[in-house]
Amino acid sequence: MSFDLPAHRLVTEPALETVVRLGMPHLAPQGLSESWLLKRLGDLHWQMLAARLGRPASAVEDREGNRVYAAFRQLRLEAARLDRAGEDDALVIRSRLWRLTRTQLISRHALEIGGEALGRVTLVSAFIRREGGSNRRVCRVEVPGLAELPLWGPPQPDAPSLGEGAEPSAEFSFTPCPPEDFNGAGFLYFPAYVAIVERALHAAGWMPPAGLPVRERTVRFHANLDPGDRVEVRTHLLPAASGELHVASLLCRGSDGARMAEIVTRRHGAVAPAPLQAI
């Protein structure tokens, strides 16, 4: 689907504005922590939804009264300048929410510090509930009460798989830790997918220890996993301009090989990656 805002939605209701005074919990060596940011934006997405329904976030239910959750299906970080953020800065987040389909919502979050844009994040979520108590078995459901939410636009078909067709040039295996990588609902949290890919890139020796600033990132989420299962990551380089590092990663579930996510990341100010190291 396109992440471009439809023309009929350029004028919309006022955004929800959040201001965060940045300190060490919000920062990483390269500026604003992407992991912290995604967790905060995921929560804003859910809280805006709950406010629309007029109920606590813990009481969002489907038509049969079952507890449902928002599973993120797509994520897009654009024009990112997270490296401009520093301690004591006031990060301003302006957030808006739309209805995409009967079972999907889309939110957009504009980031700013001192009047300077730091990037834009778009999140697409679907309402789901578990079947049989496993994270591997979920079904999409509809939540009543959102008919008045502004409509994003006509639904569009998904684009082809990200970075498909190239041979992997590095492999990495990781077993998520429930206290660190899973959320309160017991699912592998969506920022953990990105964090796992970052671990894979560092393990491959493609980045300096301090990392390189992310300028763009696109993620498509397909599946989750149960605690104790592992994530297999296959990563390869994509064509890039001079001074860029452009990487595609495929995450698969270790137990059955199911595709969990595709992540494409572009970094600027990068040097050529170091020779591939044994993992």
N, C-alpha and C positions, 0 to 999 in steps of 0.2 A: 504494500500500500504506500501511497505518497504521504510524506510528512509535511508537505506544503499546506499552509492554512488556506482553506477555500476562501474565495473572494467575499462570499456572503457572510463570513465569520470574522472579517477584519475588524468590524465594530461589534463589540460584544459587551457583556456586563463587566463591571469592574473586577479586576483581579484580586485574589487573596494575597495580601502582602505579609511576608514574614521577614523579620530582621534578626540575624544571629551575630552576636559579638564573638569573633573567632579567637579560639585559644588552642592549646595543644591537642585536645580531643578531636578538633576539626581539621587539623593540619597534618601534612606529610612532608617529606623532604623537598618535594617539588611543588609546594603550595597547598591548595585546598585538597583534602583527602577525597578522592572519588568514591571510595567505599562509604565514608560517612555521608557524603552528598546523596548518593543513591538511596541509602536508608532513610534519610530525611525526606527526600522527594517521594519515595514510596509511601511513607506515612502521610504526607500531605495529600497525596492522591486518594488514599483511603479515608482520611478525615473529611475531605471535601465531599466525597460520596456519602458518608454517614450524615453530614450536615444537610445534604439535599434530601435525605430520607427522613430527617428529623428524629434520629435515634442514635444511641451509642454505637460505636464501631463494632463492639462485641455482640450487637443484636441484629446484625444484617442477616436476613434469611431469605430463602427462596419461597415460592408460592406454597410449598408443602410444610413450611416452618423449619426447614433444615438450616443449620448454620453454614454459611458460605464464606468463601475467601476470594480475594482478588489475586489471580495468578497473572503475572506480567508476561505478555506474549512478545512484545517488541520494545526496544529501547533505542533511542537515538540521541547522542551527544554531539552538538555542532558548535563550530567556531569557539572551541574551548580555549580559555586563557586561565586555567585554574592555577597556573604558576604565578599569577599576579597577586594572589591572596596571601596575606601575612597575619601575624599575631596582632590582635586588637582591631583589625579591620571589621567594619560592619557589613556583613553580607546581606544583601536584599534579594529576596526570592519573590517573584510575582507569578502566581499560579492560576491557571484556568482549567476548567473541566468541561468536556463535551461527551455526548452519547455518540458512539460509533455505530453500534448495531444493538439488537435486543439484549445481547449478552456481553457486549464489550464497551469499555469507556476509554477515552483518550484524554490525557492531561498534558499541558505544556507549561514549562517553568523557565522563566527568564532570570538570569543571574547578573548581579550588578554590585560593584563596590565603588563608592565615591563617584558615582555617575559614569563609570566605565563598565561596559558590558564584559562579562566573563564567560558567556556562552548561553546555550539554550538546550534544554533536555525535554524530550517528548517520551511519554510512557503510554503504552497500550496494554490494557488489562482485560481479562475475561473472568466472569464469575464462575467459580468451580466449587464442587464438594467432593469429598473422598467417597470411594466405593470399596467396601471390604476392608477398610482400615489401613490401606497401603498407599504410599505416595505415588506408586506406579499406576494406580487405577483411580482416575478422577473423571468426572463428567462436567460438562459445561451446563450452566443453568441460567435462568432469568430471574432477576430481582424486580418485583413490582415497585411502582412509585417513582420511576425515573422518566416518565413520559414528558415531563415539562423541562427536562434538561436539554439545553441547546444541542442540536444535531450537528455533527462535524461535517457531514456531507455524504454523497453516495458511497457505499462500500466499494472498495477496489480489490481486485485479486492480488494475492501475494506475489511478489517478484520472485525470480529464480533464486535458488539457494546461493548464499553469499560465498564467493570465492570458490565455487565448485569447479572441478575439472583439473586442478593442479595436484601434483603429488605431494604428500606431506614431507617436510624436511626435518622435522623434530618431533619426538614423542615424549609424553610426560604422563605419569600416573599419580593420582592423589586421592586419598580417602578423607572426605570431609569429617570434621569433628563436630558432633552434635551441639556442645555448648557454645561453639564459636561460629559455626557456619549455617546452623538451622535457626529458623525463627520461632516465635512463640506458638505458632500453629503446627510446628513439627515438620515443616517443609524446608528443603534446602533453599535458603533465602536468595533472592535474585542477585544482590550484589556479590554473593559468593562465587557465582559463575565468572564474573569479571575478575575477581581476586585470584581464582584458580588459573585463569589464562595469564595473569601477570606473573604468577609463580612459574609457569611454564616458560615464559619468555626469559626470565632471569636464569632459570636452570639451563636454557639453551645457550646462554652466554651472548645473547644478542643485544643486551643493554648494559650500560655502566651501572655500578652498584647503586648510585643515587637515582637511577631511572631517567627517563626522557618524558617531557610533557606531552600529554595526549591532546590532540587537536580535534579528532573526530573518532567516534566509536558507534558502531551499529551492532545490535544484538537481536537475534531471533531465538526465542525460547520455545522448546518443543516438549520437554519432559522433565520430571523430577526423579528423585531416587529415595530409597529408604536408608536410615542410618546403618552404617556398616558396609554399604556398597561403595564402590570406588568410581572415580571419573577418569576416563582415558582422554587425553588431549593430543590431537594431531595438529601441528602448526606448520605453515609454509609462508614464504615471502611472496608478496604481490608486486607487480611493477610499480615503481615509485619515482618521483622526481628527485633531482639532486637535493640532498639534505633532508630527505624524508625516510621514514621507516613505515612500511605498509605491510600489515601482517593479517592473515586469516587463520582462524582457529576453529576446529570442530571438536566439540565435547560429546563423548558417548558414555553411556552407562556401562560399567565394567561387567555387570552380571549377565547382560543379554545383548550388549552392543547397540541398544536403542539410542538414536540421536537425541541429545539433550539440548544442545544450543549451537548456534553458529555466531561467531564474533569476528568482526573486521575492525581493525584499529589502525589509525593513521597518526603518526607522530612527526612533528617538524623539529628542525634543529638537530637532527640525528646524523650520526656518522654511519658509515657502512658497518653492517653487523659483523661481529667477530666470527671467525671460523666456527662452524658447528662443533660442539663438544659432545663427547659421549655422555649419555644420561643413564 
